[in-house]
Amino acid sequence: MKYVLNKKNEFFFDSNQLKTSVLFVCMGNICRSPTAEVVFKSLVEKIDLSDNLIADSAGTHSFHDGESIDERAKKIALKRGFDLSRHQARSVKLSDFEDFDLILAMDWDNLALLQRMAPRGTGHKLHLLMRYATNTEAAIVPDPYDGSIKGFDIALNYIEDACEGLVETICRKASINAAA
């Protein structure tokens, strides 16, 4: 990675050298993980790195494969400008462990399932999404599926916070690596 000079005579990393792929994972892939995928993509688009920072989502269970997003999640997200209408649920595939640089679980149960599924040598890619949160002290994104619409709002708050921190972390690490 190399530094280039911008119009303000400041050095910054060359974004063409930055490539990171992220898989967001929850249980059924119909509310939390697709929400995180769309929030992350929206943040990445705002900083013009859509070609460099790639995201997808999946579930640890296959019982919702092929289904659309939960209507409550879609409604809450749309109020904040996130369109989840194109989502179609899928489950985690073995190839995901090779294809993605980071695999971020929404909670401890899904992280544990991913750890059991992960082929040898890929465990370092597995983390909780909330490790990147900067304004929320919660360790997990709570599953709102069996609760009220308020739970979806809370989950989106956590996801927005963690995704902002994730984008900052990826860009900061790219800058540090470029300087090395």
C-alpha positions in Angstrom: 0.0 0.0 0.0 1.3 3.4 -0.8 0.7 7.0 0.3 -0.5 9.7 -2.1 -0.8 13.4 -1.7 -4.3 14.9 -1.7 -5.4 18.5 -2.6 -4.7 19.7 0.9 -1.1 18.4 0.7 -1.9 15.7 3.2 -0.7 12.2 2.8 -3.2 9.4 2.9 -3.3 5.7 1.9 -4.1 4.7 -1.6 -7.6 3.2 -1.3 -6.9 1.1 -4.4 -4.7 -1.0 -2.2 -7.4 -1.6 0.4 -9.4 -4.7 0.0 -11.4 -6.2 2.8 -14.4 -8.5 2.8 -16.8 -8.9 5.7 -19.5 -11.5 6.4 -22.1 -10.6 9.0 -23.8 -13.6 10.7 -26.9 -14.1 12.8 -29.1 -17.1 13.3 -31.6 -17.0 10.4 -30.2 -14.2 8.3 -33.6 -12.3 8.2 -33.0 -9.4 10.6 -29.7 -8.6 12.3 -27.0 -9.8 9.9 -28.7 -8.4 6.7 -29.3 -5.1 8.6 -25.5 -5.0 9.4 -24.7 -5.8 5.8 -26.8 -2.9 4.5 -25.6 -0.4 7.2 -22.0 -1.3 6.5 -22.4 -1.0 2.7 -24.1 2.4 3.2 -21.2 3.7 5.3 -18.7 2.4 2.8 -20.5 4.0 -0.1 -20.5 7.4 1.7 -16.7 7.3 1.8 -16.4 6.0 -1.8 -14.9 2.6 -1.0 -17.6 0.3 -2.3 -15.1 -1.4 -4.6 -12.7 -2.0 -1.8 -14.8 -3.0 1.2 -17.2 -5.9 0.3 -20.0 -7.2 2.6 -22.5 -10.1 2.7 -24.6 -11.7 5.3 -25.6 -15.3 6.3 -27.2 -17.3 9.0 -25.9 -20.2 11.1 -29.2 -22.0 10.6 -30.9 -22.7 7.2 -34.6 -22.6 8.3 -35.1 -19.1 6.6 -33.0 -19.8 3.4 -34.6 -18.0 0.5 -36.9 -15.8 2.6 -37.1 -12.0 2.6 -36.1 -9.8 5.4 -38.4 -9.7 8.5 -41.0 -6.9 8.0 -40.2 -5.3 11.3 -36.5 -5.0 10.5 -37.3 -3.6 7.1 -39.7 -1.0 8.6 -37.3 0.2 11.2 -34.4 0.3 8.7 -36.4 2.2 6.1 -37.2 4.9 8.6 -33.4 5.5 8.9 -32.8 5.4 5.1 -31.6 1.7 4.8 -33.3 -0.4 2.1 -33.4 -4.1 3.0 -36.1 -5.0 0.5 -33.8 -7.0 -1.9 -32.4 -9.3 0.8 -32.8 -13.1 0.4 -31.7 -15.2 3.4 -28.9 -17.7 3.0 -27.0 -19.9 5.4 -23.2 -19.9 6.0 -21.3 -22.0 3.5 -18.0 -23.7 4.1 -16.5 -21.5 1.4 -17.4 -18.4 3.3 -14.5 -19.1 5.8 -12.0 -18.8 2.9 -13.8 -16.1 1.0 -14.1 -13.5 3.7 -11.5 -11.6 5.7 -13.8 -11.0 8.7 -16.7 -13.1 9.8 -18.7 -11.1 12.5 -21.3 -12.8 14.6 -24.2 -10.9 16.2 -24.1 -12.9 19.5 -22.2 -15.6 21.5 -24.3 -18.5 20.3 -23.7 -17.7 16.7 -20.0 -17.1 17.3 -19.8 -20.5 19.0 -21.5 -22.2 16.0 -19.1 -20.5 13.6 -16.1 -21.6 15.7 -17.3 -25.2 15.4 -17.9 -24.9 11.7 -14.6 -23.1 10.9 -12.0 -25.1 9.0 -8.6 -25.2 10.6 -6.6 -22.0 10.1 -9.7 -19.7 9.7 -10.7 -19.1 13.4 -8.8 -15.8 13.5 -11.4 -14.3 11.2 -14.3 -14.9 13.7 -15.3 -12.1 16.1 -18.4 -10.4 17.6 -19.6 -7.4 15.6 -19.9 -5.4 18.8 -16.2 -5.5 19.5 -16.1 -2.5 17.0 -18.8 -0.5 18.8 -17.6 2.9 20.2 -20.7 4.2 21.9 -22.3 1.0 23.1 -20.9 -1.2 25.8 -23.0 -4.3 25.0 -21.1 -7.4 23.9 -23.8 -8.6 21.5 -26.5 -7.4 19.2 -29.6 -8.8 20.9 -32.0 -10.9 18.8 -35.2 -8.9 18.4 -37.0 -11.7 16.5 -39.3 -12.9 19.3 -39.9 -9.5 20.8 -41.5 -6.1 20.0 -40.6 -3.6 17.3 -38.6 -1.7 19.9 -36.1 -4.6 19.9 -35.5 -4.0 16.2 -34.8 -0.3 16.9 -32.3 -1.2 19.6 -30.6 -3.7 17.4 -30.2 -1.1 14.6 -28.7 1.3 17.1 -26.1 -1.2 18.1 -25.4 -2.2 14.5 -25.0 1.4 13.3 -22.5 2.0 16.2 -20.5 -1.1 15.5 -20.4 -0.7 11.7 -19.1 2.8 12.1 -16.4 1.6 14.3 -15.7 -1.3 11.9 -15.2 1.0 9.0 -12.9 3.3 11.0 -10.9 0.3 12.2 -10.4 -1.1 8.7 -9.3 2.2 7.3 -7.0 2.9 10.3 -5.4 -0.5 9.9 -4.9 0.1 6.2 -3.2 3.4 7.0 -0.9 1.8 9.5 0.0 -1.0 7.1 0.7 1.5 4.4 3.1 3.3 6.6 5.0 0.1 7.5 
